[in-house]
């Protein structure tokens, strides 16, 4: 799926796809942790998804940007930010 802007929800069929799949929790990974990952997580949060962002599966050019994104994810969005090795799929 082509993502034209920062959030994966913007101008994409993602919301409809997730609804069709009856998804409740999203695991987000990617680059530009302080932009694309964070903006997608915000959009997921306002859509009432449980958000999980493995802290070792996001990054940015400057480490402080990733630390900032992780802070916002945990504090503002109540996202879980475990190490990827601790994630178990049902």
VENLIN-V365725 format. One record per residue. N is the residue number from 1. RES is the residue in one small letter. BURIAL is # if it has 24 or more other C-alpha atoms within 12 Angstrom, else .. Layout:
BEGIN
[[N RES BURIAL] [N RES BURIAL]]
END
This chain:
BEGIN
[[1 x .] [2 x .] [3 x .] [4 x .] [5 x .] [6 x #] [7 x #] [8 x #] [9 x #] [10 x .] [11 x .] [12 x .] [13 x .] [14 x .] [15 x #] [16 x .] [17 x .] [18 x .] [19 x .] [20 x .] [21 x .] [22 x .] [23 x .] [24 x .] [25 x .] [26 x #] [27 x #] [28 x #] [29 x #] [30 x #] [31 x #] [32 x #] [33 x #] [34 x #] [35 x #] [36 x #] [37 x #] [38 x #] [39 x #] [40 x #] [41 x #] [42 x #] [43 x #] [44 x #] [45 x #] [46 x .] [47 x .] [48 x .] [49 x #] [50 x #] [51 x #] [52 x #] [53 x #] [54 x #] [55 x #] [56 x #] [57 x #] [58 x #] [59 x #] [60 x #] [61 x .] [62 x .] [63 x .] [64 x .] [65 x .] [66 x #] [67 x .] [68 x #] [69 x #] [70 x #] [71 x .] [72 x #] [73 x #] [74 x #] [75 x .] [76 x .] [77 x #] [78 x .] [79 x #] [80 x #] [81 x #] [82 x .] [83 x .] [84 x .] [85 x .] [86 x .] [87 x .] [88 x .] [89 x .] [90 x .]]
END
